[in-house]
Amino acid sequence: MPDQPLLQPVTLGPYTLKNRIVMAPMTRSRANNPDRAPTNMHVTYYGQRASAGLIITEATQVSPQGVGYIHTPGLHSAAQVAAWRDVTTAVHAAGGTIFSQIFHVGRVSHPDFHNGELPVAPSAINPEAMSFTTKGRQQTVTPRALETAEIEGVVADFVQAAKNAVKAGFDGVELHGANGYLINQFLADGANQRDDRYGGSVANRSRFLFDILDGVTHAIGARRTALRLGPSGLGALPIADSNSRMLYEYVITRLNDYKLAYLHLIEPSYSVADIPNTVQNVTRHFRPFFDGVLVTNNGYDRERGNAVIAAGHADLVAYGKPFISNPDLPQRFRLNAPLAEGDAATFYQGGREGYIDYPPLRAEVA
């Protein structure tokens, strides 16, 4: 395929991307230092993958309250901003474009991260999941419901993190509204049983998201702001919603008012045919509801990625695990070269091994 759709340039916000291959956000748990800041390994890791049309960083917490996993970086301190600046400088020097994915984990955190204090959530409902802490895997606890007056402060944390991202040299930010984290918790009625203006109706449950979008787009501009959603309700920590189809049709339609850089949608990992009011083919279903640039994610290979763009269902395709072991993934797609397999044992632990030691194609192959 000499004219692969994946390899064509595309306009995204104020940027012209060299191809439509996105490096998906992936937690790698390498910020193993007291500052929870990126290290020189992060500089190398992201710089190696700058041939992607767009890099979206690993999920990065907006505040200490938003921490939920060991060795994940933040964007709320001067040390973190300085360390991320080294990363963005390396990516830009290699001709890349990079957005920071910012998040707050909400109820999937653990008291071990908060000096014994409970994690916060829309409602006091235990997600019944496992938390990865410095003491190993531990069962989650019942969180504390945020007071209405506290929510404004959490919104402000997202806004400040977006400002910090710009200071660190990022080209934009992606709000993480999926995978069972705090924005997703407010959206889904399986996690949000509030009786104030942030609970009840679809409009109320989406208020937290739109408050954040209002603040972030005002602070850094809509064309540098993006959003990730999982309308099928599936992900790392799925949350049930009584009518996810209606919820996300409402939310995605409203997003058109913002003129965002892009919307990033996650396809379900398995069949949802038996779940009422849930969409199986997420990208195809929601494409007509969104007027802007659409990124699709989950389970794509080279052929399916080219096909979804050619069909007009998406504008870019995000790849996760293939980018771990193939730092030059666009080149491999260009040549239809074999992909290297990743070592799952090093996905979330270790140092340089399984992180920055995957080689590019040999010169004689390229």
N, C-alpha and C positions, 0 to 999 in steps of 0.2 A: 504494500500500500504506500506508494511514493507520496501521496497527498493525504496522509492520515489526518482526519479531523483533529485528533489529539495534539498534533504538532503544529497546528495553525495558530497564529497570534490572536489575541482577544483583548478588548478594552475592559478594564475592571476599575471602576471609580476613576481616579485621575491617572491610572497607569495603563500602559500597553504591555501585556504579558507576552513572552516569547513563545509560549505554548499553553495548552489547556490542561496540563497535568499538574495536579495539586498534591503536595505532600500533606497528608492528613495529620491532624493533631494526635500525638501519641505520648502518653505518659511513659517516661523511661526511668524515673527515680534515680537520677544521677546528681542532684543538687545536695550532696552529702557534706554539708558544712553548717555552722551555726547561723549564718546569714540566710540560709535557704536561697542562695544566689547561684546563677549559672557559673560554670568553671571554664577553664581553657578547653576541656573536653567538649563542652557545649559549642564553643566557638568552632572547633574542628568539625564536629558532627553536622551542624547546620550549614557550614561553609561547603562541606563535601557535597551537599544535596541542593546547592543553589541553581542547578540546571533545571529544577522544577519551575513551571511558570509562576507558581505561588507556593511558598512555604507557610503553613500554619503551625505555630509552635505547640508544644505540649501545653495542657491546661495549666494556667498560672494563677495562683490565688490572689484575690484583690485585697486581702487583709489577713492578719493572724487568725481571725475567727473563721475564715474560709478554708483553713487547712484541713485535709482529711486523709492524707497519705504521707508516708515517710519520704523524705528527700525530694519533694516537689518544690519547684521554685515559686517565688512571688514577684509582685510588682508594686510593693507598697513601702519600700525603704530606699534610701539613697544608695546603699551598697548593691541592692538588686538592680536598680536602674543603671548604675555604672557597669555592672557585669553584663547586663543585656545589651548595653551599647557596644561592647566588644563583639557580641554575636551579630548584631545587625550590620556593623561595619564590615565584618568578614563576608556576610551574604551579599551586601551591596557591592563590595569589591569584586566579587565573582559574578556580578551581573544579575543577581537574584532580587526577588521581591518577597517581603516577609511580614506577615500579620501575627500579632500575639493573641492567642485564645485566652480570655480571662474568665474566671469562674469563682464561685463560692459553693462548697460541697453541701452546705446545710446539714441535714439530718444524718448523712452517711459518714460523718466524722465520729470522733470518740473522745471521751473526757481526757484521755492520755495526752491529747494535743492541746488541751486548754486548762492545764493545771487543775484537773479534777472537775472543772465546770462542765455542764451539759452542753452539747452542740445545740444549735438553734435550727428552727424549721418553721414553716407556716403553721403547723399544728403538731401537737404532741403525739405523733404516731411513729412507732419504731419501724424502720424499714426492713427489719429482720434480715440483715445482711452481715457480711464480715468486713471489718475494718483492718487495714494493714498498718500497724503501729510499730513503734520501736520495740515493743514486747512481742511482736509477731501478730498473727491473725487473731483478732478478738471480735466477739459478737457486738453488734451495735446496741445502743441503749435507746430508751425513749427520750427524744429530744425535748427541749424547752420551746414552747411556742413564742415567737417574737411578739412583743407588744406592738400595737399599731404605731406608737410614737418612735419605736426603734427602727422601723422599716426605712424611714427617710435616711438614717445613717448608713444602712447597708447600701442603699442606692448611691449615696455619696461616695462610698468605697469603690464602687464600680466606676464612677465618673473620675475619681482621682487616679485609679489604676490606668484608665484610658489616657489621661493626661501624662502619666508617667511613661506609658508606652511610647508616646510621641517624643518625650524627652530622651528616651532610650534609642530613638532612631527607627522605630517600627514604622512601616508604611500604613498601618491601620490595626484595628483590633476586631476580633471575632468574639461576640458574647456567646458563652456556652449555655444554651437553653435546652439541652438534651441530657440523656444518659442518667437521669434520676437525680441531678444536682439541683441547687436551690431554685433557679428560675423554673425548671421543670416541675419542681415540687409545688410551687405556687400555681402553675397552670393546671395540674391534674387534680381532679376532685377526689382521687384515691389518697392524696397526701394533704390536700387543702380542705379543711372543714371549718374555716373561719366564718364568723358572723359579722365581720366589719366590712369595710369597703374593699378589702382584698380577698374576700371569699364569697362563695355562693354562685352567682351567675358567671357565665363565661367572660363577660366584660370585666367583672370584678377580679376574677382569678388571673386575668391577663394584665391587670393594672400594674403589678410589680414589674413585669417585663417592659411595658410601655413607659413607665416612669424612668427606668434605666435607659431605654432608647432615647427618650427626650433629653436626659442629662448628658449622655455620651455624645449624641449627634450635635448638641449645642456646643459641647466642649471641644471636639476635634473635627467635626464635620461629618455629615451623613455619608459622603463618598469615601470616607476612611473607616466606616463602621459596618460590620457584618454580623450575621446571626446564624447560629447552628440550632436546628430543631430536629427532633425525632418523632414525627407525627404518628408512627405506628405504635408508639408507646414502649418500644423495646430499646434495649441498650445494655450498658453494664449493670445498671440497677433499675430495672423496669418498674414503672408506676402505672397502676390501672387507672383508666378514666372511663366514665360511663358512656361517653360519646366523643372519642378522639377525632373522628371525622369532622363533626360540627365545630369542635374546639379549634382545630388547626385551619379549617377553611376560614373561620372568623379571623384568627390571628394573621394568617398569611395575606388575606385580603387587605387588612389594615396596614400591613408593612409597606404597601405600595405608596402610602402617604409620605414615607421617609426617604425614598430614593437611595437605598443603601448600596454599598459597594457590591454586595452579593448576599444571597440566602443559601445556606448549606444544609441540605436535607440528607437524612440517614435512611437507607432502605432497611426493612426488617431482615434479620438474620435467618428467620425461619417462618413457616406459614402462619398467618394470622387469620386464616379463613374462618376459624371457629370462634373468633372474638368479635362480638357484635360491634357494629359501627366503627370498625377499624379498617384502614386502607392497606392493601397488600402491595400494590405498585405505587409507592409513594411519589416518586419523581414524576411519573406519567400523570398521576391524578392531580397533583398540586401545581403542575406547570401552568395550566390556564389561569390559576388564581394569582400568579405573581408576574409582574411586568418586567422585573429586573434580571440581573445576571444570576443564574442558578447553578450551584455546584451540587453534584450528586455523589454519594459515598456508600460503600459497603459491597464487597464481593465482586468488584469489577476486575477484569483482566484487560489485555490490550484490545482484543476483538470487541468485547462488550462495551468498553469505553468508547472506542471509535463509533460503534453503532448507536449508542444513546445520544451522542452529539449529532451524528448524521441525521437521526430521526427528529431532531429539534426538541427533545425532551429536556436536555440540559446543555449548558454552555461549557462547563468544565467538569472534570472527574477527579475525585480525591482518592489517593491510594495510601494505605497505611503500611501494613507489614511488608509489602514489596519494597518500600523505600528503606526499611531497616537494613536489609541485606544487599540492596542494589542502589548505592548512592548516585549512580548515573542512570537511573531508570529511564528518563527520556531517550537517552542514547540507545539503550537496549531495545526500547520500543521502536525506535527509528530503524534499527537493523534487524528487528525481529530476532534478537539474540536470546539465548536461554537466560532465565532468571536464577540467581543464586538463592538457595534456601537459607532462611534465618534460623538461628539457634534460640528456641523458645525459652530455654533455661536462663538466658541472659537478657530477655526483654525488659525485665523490671528490676534487675539487680546487677551488681558488678561494676567494674570500672571501664577501661577502654575496650576490654574483650566483649565482643558482641555489640559494640557501640560505634567505635570509629576505626575498627580494623577490617571491615569488609572492603575488599579491593574493587576498583572499577574494572571494566573490560580491559583485557590486555591489548596493547597497542597493535599487535599483529592481527587480533580479531577485529578491532575497530577499523 
